[in-house]
Structure formats: C-alpha cells, structure tokens
Amino acid sequence: MFRGPTPVVTNILIINIIVFLLQLIFSEVEPYLILEKVNWVIKRDPDLMKTLPEFNFIQWLTYAFMHGGFLHILFNSIALYGLGSMVEMTIGSRRFIEFYLICAIGAGIVTSIFDPNPYPVLGASAAIAGVAIAFAVLYPNNELILFPIPIPIRAKYLIWGSFVISFVLGVVLPLINSGYGDGISHFGHFAGMLVAAIYVAYFRYLKR
C-alpha cells in the first residue's frame, strides 16, 4: 500500500526545490548547469557556440535537478511523488537511486548527441519519464489520471502510449520540420524512457 514519499524520492524532491530556489535567487548559476546541445551547435551553427556557456560533462547530471519555472517543477514533483515512491518501495532505495541516476545521465547523453532540437534542456522530466516506464512494468494495470483529463487509464496504456507520442513529437516531427518546437523537450522524455526500457530489459534478461 502506498504510504507517502519514500527516502530517495523525498531527498530528490528536496534537492530539486533547493536548486530551484537558488535559480530564483542567483539567476547567473543557470548557464553553468543547463545541458546544451553541443553536438548540434558544432555540426550546424558553429557561430552559435559563442553565445553558449562552456560545456562540462557534469551537465549530463546537473541538468536533471533544474527547472524552467514553477509549473515545471510542480508537475515533475507530483509525478515523482506518485510514481517514484511506489517504484522505490518495490525495488528498494539503493536500486532506485541507481536507476534514477542512470535514466538522468543516460537521457542527458542521448539528448545532447541525437536531439535535432537546438534548444537547451533542463529538468527532472527525462529521469521521471524513465521512472514511469518502471512503474508501467511493475504496475501495468494500475489506473492513472493524466491531468487535466479526469479519466482513469491503465498505466501500461498511458505510459507506453506516452513513449510513442514522445518519439513522434521529439524525433519524427523535428526531422520532418526543422523549425518544429513547442518549448518542451519531447526528445528528452523519449530518451529517458528509452534508457529505462533498456535497463529493465537488461535486468529481466539477467534474471531469466
């Protein structure tokens, strides 16, 4: 039975809130933590590099603890609270933090190399998208509600459907229309889910 946020989820939420407050207080810290599309810039517009902060590999991790606004961190916190706590209770805190960091870093690497969108990426969304995949595998028939649609949908349909939608919005449409973009890193969501799916498949293979 779900009894509230678990230890790792609680600590991640606290870190995200602290970093978000630091962003509000010291806005100049943001450029040093945001994950930039370095490969896209180098290949397509070298002059744009002059306007970007110097890239550091630590950005493949730090981007996942920053957010672009109040609603961004609010919805991510709700999703992490609801999905992550149940996943952590099932697989244990040690495995959960390993899984969460792999999703965050893996999605950061994949996004920075392959994302056709040139805009910077930040937020816990990619890692939480990976947690959603784990939730769909562990609790496929649990019903979830996608705000603002008040209709319960089984996790296996909602989350795997989101995986397909993220692929279309993050990969297919930007390749068809290079100017496509709505301010949301759909590719980042797709990358987080993809890394999580590979992780889950790998451990299921080892178990067999």
Secondary structure, DSSP 8 states (H G I E B T S, - for coil): ---S--HHHHHHHHHHHHHHHHHHH-GGGGGGTSB--HHHHHHH-GGGGGGS----TTHHHHGGG--SSHHHHHHHHHHIIIIIHHHHHHH-HHHHHHHHHHHHHHHHHHHHHH----S-B-SSHHHHHHHHHHHHHH-TT-EEE-TT---EEEHHHHHHHHHHHHHIIIIIHHHH-TT---SS-HHHHHHHHHHHHHHHHHHHHHH-
